[in-house]
Amino acid sequence: MLTMFAYLKKYRITVYVALLLMLTELMVELLQPYIIARIIDDGIGSNNLAVVLKWGGFLVGCSLLAFAAGILSSFYASHVSQSFGYDLRERLYEKVQSFSFANFNRFPESSLITRLTNDVTQLQNTVFMGLRIMLRAPLLVIGSIVMAFIVQPKLAIWLAAVIPFLGIFLIWVLKSGEKLFRSVQQQLDTVNGVMQQNLIGMRIVRVFVRMKHETARFAQSSGLLMDNTVAALRLTEVTMPIVLLFMNASVMAVLWFGRFELDTNGASVGEVIAIVNYATRTTAALSIMSMIVVNFSRARASAQRMEEVMLTDIDLKDTQESDENLKLVAGRVSFENVSFQYPDADQYVLRDISFEAEPGDTIAIMGATGSGKTSLVQLIPRLYDVQSGRISLDGNDNRMMKLDQLRKHIGYVPQEIMLFTGSVEENIRWGKENATRAEIIEAAKLAQIHDTIMKLPEQYDTIVGQKGVNLSGGQKQRLTIARALVRKPVVLLLDDSTSALDVKTEAALLQALKHIKCTTFLITQKISSTVLADAILLLDEGQLLAQGKHEQLIHQSSLYQKIYESQFGKEGVSRA
């Protein structure tokens, strides 16, 4: 939790001002019962109007001072808490942006969203409470006890006797509540995950008529959240009655024994009233503390969840040996006995892969689902690191290159299409922030999407819906390819990015890529995509079974022949 609150250091002056104003308000509040006792005993009891007016005027002045201090304290506390929340959310998001793919596997998307929103808000509110009432409440209890002993020690004993028991009880509630509220936040992650999956897959849910099933799934998840929340609140709701029970018993003891002190002149009426006043203030403070315990329990749970993110070691980053002068220029790619397995996995996805791609080559990668095709291309921009072997780019180990220098020269089109809400131009420019309109049009033409864009209502200014809902599959694929091409990449990675294109459009795209100076890796299942490739890599269960051109593999590889036969028939194989 200290990791999170370290972000308050930059606001320490404002924090001190807020605390000073809060202490001013507290001191006035503690003086009020004492002043009232003086008014009663020295003024009203002696029929001395001058004393009443004197102390009464002083009481009014103190109240105005407390009012002003309270308003200013709230203002500064709000400023600190909102600024703290902003900084914390920004740092968390920055940390998430630095995650590797392996790090993302540890935290589900729904959990990260909850931590960036709900958990940050919880800590933000706790900071505000801390500056306004979290410190004020225990100080008010301590101050009331001290002032009670100053006014009338014999009666103050009955007020002070219950405080240790209540303190121990509140600490127990704090520790127990922390565990319960942590489970609440974890279940909230689950609920968010169910909602996210349902909303993203709404079309599939409709097509398969699974609305009732999804509603029931959400109801089950939401029901567990309700049960966990009820369990947590059941504990904390017991706090207030117990506090009131003990404090009301204390007030009754003060009144009971105060009567005897009045009879023996051991105490005055004003002193008894002051003790009762301090007891009621202590009761109110302890009641507030029970609420603080609830919020602090939730804050501790939220802080621990955020610390898990903030303290996560990024397992893929620039090494000390990384040379910022190494750049990807030509596009020569070499795999030397590369083996790879995903973090926490038992089996290797790729085993002893070796091949070389010359600058400008088009390398087609084929294989069954799970053969390691996507894993292979993800190793080139160091989305993961190899376990053994070496990947060289222009003769340099890619681990010796700065990640930014490496990746800014690589265009990557993943298998899962991702477009953002915004115009067509903005989606293409996302690949290169400072791209000109001419560069965007050039990239669109290479991706065979320019003519389609010109037929849209607003052409390049046409708004693309979330994830490209108003575009066809082929249009979305070509738009993402244009986004990669606008970077003018040295190496282009296409992960099954032409699957939705017709044969004519795909052939035009591949032909256009031949005229630009980039080494292209094309994951595909279509023979029509491999015919013009400079080399074909045939993968099976993580091993490179064969490599060569189409003309070689059609005669030498039985697996390639089967793939060809499945698409063109036996007659096609014999003609090839």
SVG drawing of the C-alpha trace seen along z (x, -y; Angstrom):
<svg xmlns="http://www.w3.org/2000/svg" viewBox="-33 -42 59 79">
<polyline fill="none" stroke="black" stroke-width="0.4" points="0.0,0.0 3.0,-2.3 3.9,-1.9 0.6,-3.6 0.7,-6.4 4.2,-7.3 2.6,-9.2 1.4,-11.7 5.0,-13.0 4.7,-15.6 1.7,-17.1 3.1,-17.1 2.9,-20.9 -0.8,-20.8 -1.3,-17.8 0.3,-19.7 -1.9,-22.7 -5.0,-20.5 -3.9,-18.7 -3.1,-22.0 -6.6,-23.4 -8.1,-20.1 -6.2,-20.3 -7.4,-23.9 -11.0,-22.8 -10.4,-19.9 -8.9,-22.2 -11.9,-24.5 -14.3,-21.5 -12.4,-20.2 -12.5,-23.6 -16.3,-24.0 -17.5,-21.8 -15.0,-23.4 -16.2,-26.9 -19.8,-25.8 -18.9,-24.5 -17.5,-28.0 -20.6,-29.7 -22.8,-27.4 -20.7,-27.5 -19.3,-31.0 -22.0,-32.8 -25.5,-31.2 -24.8,-29.7 -23.7,-33.1 -26.2,-35.2 -23.3,-37.0 -24.4,-38.2 -21.0,-39.7 -19.3,-36.3 -22.0,-34.7 -21.5,-37.3 -17.7,-37.1 -17.5,-33.3 -20.4,-33.2 -18.7,-35.7 -15.5,-33.7 -17.5,-30.5 -19.1,-32.1 -15.7,-33.3 -14.2,-29.9 -17.2,-28.4 -16.6,-30.7 -12.9,-29.9 -13.7,-26.2 -16.2,-26.7 -13.7,-28.5 -10.9,-26.0 -13.2,-23.1 -14.2,-24.6 -10.5,-25.3 -9.4,-21.9 -12.0,-20.2 -10.9,-22.2 -7.2,-21.2 -8.1,-17.6 -10.2,-17.4 -7.3,-18.8 -4.8,-16.3 -7.1,-13.3 -8.1,-14.1 -4.5,-14.8 -3.4,-11.6 -6.1,-9.6 -5.0,-11.1 -1.3,-10.4 -2.0,-6.8 -4.2,-6.0 -1.7,-7.4 1.2,-5.5 -0.8,-2.3 -1.8,-2.7 1.9,-3.5 2.9,-0.3 0.3,1.7 1.6,0.2 5.0,1.6 3.7,5.1 5.0,7.9 2.5,10.5 3.6,12.8 2.7,10.2 -0.7,9.7 -1.4,13.4 -1.2,13.0 -3.8,10.2 -7.1,10.6 -8.4,7.5 -11.4,7.2 -9.2,7.2 -6.9,4.5 -10.0,2.3 -11.3,2.8 -7.9,1.9 -7.6,-1.2 -11.1,-2.4 -12.8,-1.0 -9.6,-0.4 -8.1,-3.8 -11.3,-5.5 -11.3,-3.6 -7.8,-4.9 -8.7,-8.3 -11.7,-8.5 -9.5,-7.1 -7.0,-9.9 -9.8,-12.5 -11.2,-10.8 -7.7,-10.5 -7.1,-14.3 -10.6,-15.2 -11.8,-12.6 -9.6,-9.5 -7.0,-11.3 -9.5,-13.6 -11.7,-10.9 -9.0,-9.1 -7.5,-12.5 -11.0,-13.7 -11.3,-10.5 -7.9,-11.1 -8.5,-14.8 -11.9,-14.3 -10.5,-11.9 -7.6,-14.3 -10.0,-17.2 -12.4,-15.2 -9.6,-14.4 -8.7,-18.1 -12.4,-19.0 -13.3,-16.2 -10.9,-13.2 -13.3,-11.1 -16.0,-11.1 -13.5,-10.9 -12.4,-7.4 -15.8,-6.0 -15.4,-7.5 -11.8,-6.3 -12.5,-2.7 -14.3,-1.5 -11.8,-3.0 -9.2,-0.2 -11.9,2.5 -13.4,0.6 -9.9,0.0 -9.1,3.7 -12.5,4.5 -12.0,2.0 -8.6,3.4 -10.1,6.9 -12.8,5.6 -10.2,3.9 -8.2,7.1 -11.2,9.3 -12.8,6.8 -9.7,6.5 -9.9,10.2 -13.6,10.0 -13.4,6.8 -10.5,8.3 -12.8,11.2 -15.4,8.6 -12.9,6.8 -11.9,10.2 -15.5,11.1 -16.0,7.7 -13.2,8.6 -15.2,11.7 -18.4,9.8 -16.6,7.2 -15.1,10.1 -18.5,11.7 -19.9,8.3 -16.9,7.7 -17.1,11.1 -20.9,10.7 -20.8,7.3 -17.9,8.1 -19.5,11.3 -23.1,9.8 -23.5,10.8 -22.6,14.4 -24.9,14.5 -27.8,13.3 -27.0,15.7 -26.9,18.7 -29.9,17.5 -27.9,17.7 -29.4,14.6 -31.0,16.6 -27.8,18.6 -25.7,15.4 -28.3,13.7 -28.1,16.7 -24.3,16.7 -24.3,13.0 -26.9,13.5 -24.7,16.2 -21.6,14.1 -23.5,11.0 -25.1,13.1 -21.7,14.2 -20.7,10.6 -23.8,9.7 -23.1,12.6 -19.5,11.6 -20.5,7.9 -23.2,8.9 -20.8,11.0 -18.3,8.1 -21.0,5.5 -22.5,7.9 -19.3,7.7 -18.9,4.0 -22.5,3.2 -22.2,4.9 -19.5,2.4 -21.8,-0.6 -24.3,1.1 -21.4,2.4 -19.7,-1.0 -23.0,-2.7 -23.7,-0.1 -20.4,-0.6 -20.4,-4.4 -24.0,-4.7 -23.2,-2.6 -20.3,-4.9 -22.5,-8.0 -25.0,-6.4 -22.1,-5.7 -21.0,-9.3 -24.6,-10.5 -25.1,-8.0 -21.9,-8.8 -22.1,-12.4 -25.2,-12.7 -23.3,-11.6 -20.5,-14.0 -23.0,-16.8 -24.5,-15.9 -21.0,-15.9 -19.9,-19.1 -17.2,-16.9 -18.3,-18.2 -20.3,-21.2 -23.2,-21.0 -21.1,-22.5 -18.4,-19.9 -20.9,-17.0 -22.4,-18.5 -18.9,-19.0 -18.0,-15.3 -21.3,-14.2 -20.5,-16.5 -17.1,-14.9 -18.7,-11.4 -21.2,-12.2 -18.3,-13.6 -16.3,-10.5 -19.3,-8.4 -19.7,-10.3 -16.0,-9.9 -16.0,-6.2 -19.1,-5.8 -17.2,-7.6 -14.2,-5.3 -16.4,-2.3 -17.1,-3.7 -13.4,-4.5 -12.6,-0.9 -14.9,0.2 -13.3,-2.2 -9.8,-1.5 -10.4,2.3 -11.5,1.8 -8.6,-0.6 -6.0,1.9 -7.5,4.6 -7.5,2.2 -3.9,1.0 -2.6,4.6 -4.3,5.3 -2.7,2.2 0.7,3.1 0.5,6.4 0.5,4.5 3.0,1.8 5.5,4.3 5.2,6.8 8.6,7.4 8.5,6.8 10.1,10.0 10.9,8.5 12.8,5.2 16.0,3.7 19.1,5.4 22.2,3.6 24.0,4.8 21.3,3.3 22.9,0.9 20.8,-2.1 23.0,-2.5 21.9,0.9 19.0,0.3 17.0,2.5 17.9,1.2 18.1,4.0 15.6,6.6 17.7,9.7 16.2,12.2 17.9,15.3 16.8,18.0 19.6,20.1 18.4,23.3 15.6,21.4 13.5,23.1 10.7,21.4 8.1,22.2 5.6,19.9 6.1,18.8 4.7,21.4 4.2,23.9 5.6,27.4 6.1,28.1 8.1,26.2 6.0,24.5 9.0,24.3 12.0,26.6 15.3,26.1 14.1,23.7 16.7,22.5 16.2,20.5 17.3,17.3 15.3,14.6 17.1,12.2 16.2,8.5 13.0,8.1 12.0,11.8 8.5,12.9 8.4,15.9 5.2,17.8 4.5,19.9 2.1,22.8 1.0,25.4 -1.8,26.8 -3.5,25.0 -1.1,25.0 2.0,25.7 3.7,22.6 3.3,20.2 2.1,17.1 4.7,17.8 7.4,17.8 6.6,14.3 6.0,12.9 9.6,13.7 11.0,11.4 9.9,8.1 10.6,9.6 7.1,9.9 8.6,13.0 12.2,14.1 13.6,17.4 14.7,20.0 17.6,21.1 19.1,20.3 19.4,16.8 17.3,14.5 19.4,12.1 18.2,9.0 20.8,7.6 23.3,9.8 22.5,8.5 20.9,10.5 17.5,8.9 18.0,9.0 20.9,6.6 18.7,4.0 16.6,1.4 13.0,2.5 11.8,-0.9 14.5,-0.9 13.6,2.7 9.8,2.4 9.5,-1.0 10.9,0.6 8.5,3.6 4.9,3.6 2.7,6.2 -0.8,7.2 -2.1,9.7 -4.6,12.4 -7.2,10.7 -8.3,7.5 -8.3,4.4 -9.6,1.1 -10.4,-1.9 -13.3,-4.3 -12.4,-7.2 -12.0,-8.0 -10.4,-5.8 -7.5,-8.2 -7.0,-8.2 -7.0,-4.4 -4.3,-4.2 -2.3,-7.1 -2.3,-5.1 0.6,-3.2 2.6,-6.4 1.6,-9.4 3.1,-12.0 2.1,-10.4 0.9,-12.9 -2.3,-12.4 -0.2,-11.5 1.6,-8.7 -1.8,-7.4 -3.2,-7.3 0.0,-5.5 -0.4,-2.9 -4.1,-2.4 -3.3,-1.9 -0.7,0.7 -3.2,2.5 -5.8,2.4 -8.3,0.5 -8.0,-3.0 -10.8,-2.5 -13.1,-1.1 -12.4,-4.1 -13.2,-6.6 -16.7,-5.0 -17.4,-5.6 -19.7,-8.5 -17.0,-10.7 -14.1,-8.8 -11.0,-9.1 -13.0,-11.0 -15.6,-8.2 -16.0,-7.2 -15.1,-3.5 -17.2,-2.0 -15.7,-0.2 -13.6,2.7 -14.7,1.8 -18.4,3.0 -19.4,1.0 -16.8,2.7 -16.6,6.1 -14.0,8.7 -11.9,8.1 -12.1,4.3 -11.0,4.5 -8.0,6.7 -6.9,4.4 -7.3,1.4 -5.0,3.0 -2.5,3.8 -2.5,0.2 -1.9,-0.8 1.2,1.4 2.4,0.3 2.2,-3.5 5.2,-2.9 7.3,-2.0 8.5,1.1 11.7,2.9 10.1,6.2 6.3,6.8 4.5,9.6 1.1,10.7 -0.5,13.2 -3.2,14.8 -4.2,11.3 -5.4,12.1 -7.9,14.9 -11.0,12.7 -9.6,11.5 -10.7,12.9 -8.1,14.4 -7.8,11.4 -7.4,8.8 -5.0,11.0 -2.8,11.5 -2.8,7.7 -1.8,7.1 1.1,9.6 2.2,8.2 2.2,4.7 4.3,5.8 6.9,7.1 7.5,3.5 8.4,2.2 11.6,2.8 10.5,4.9 11.0,8.5 7.5,10.0 6.5,13.0 3.0,14.2 1.2,16.8 -1.4,18.4 -3.4,21.5 -3.9,20.7 -1.7,22.1 -2.6,19.1 -0.6,17.0 2.5,19.2 3.0,19.6 4.9,16.3 6.7,16.6 10.5,16.7 10.4,19.4 7.8,21.5 8.3,22.7 6.2,25.8 5.7,26.2 4.2,29.2 4.0,29.4 6.7,26.8 9.2,28.3 10.3,27.1 9.4,30.1 10.4,28.5 11.4,25.2 11.8,24.1 9.8,22.7 6.5,23.9 8.0,25.8 10.3,27.7 7.8,28.5 5.0,29.7 7.4,32.5 9.3,33.1 6.9,32.6 4.0,35.0 2.4,32.6 2.5,29.8 1.0,32.0 -1.9,32.9 -2.5,29.2 -2.4,28.5 -4.7,31.5 -7.2,30.3 -7.5,27.0 -7.1,27.9 -7.8,31.7 -5.5,34.6 -5.5,33.4 -4.0,30.1 -1.1,31.9 -0.3,33.9 -0.4,30.7 1.9,28.9"/>
</svg>
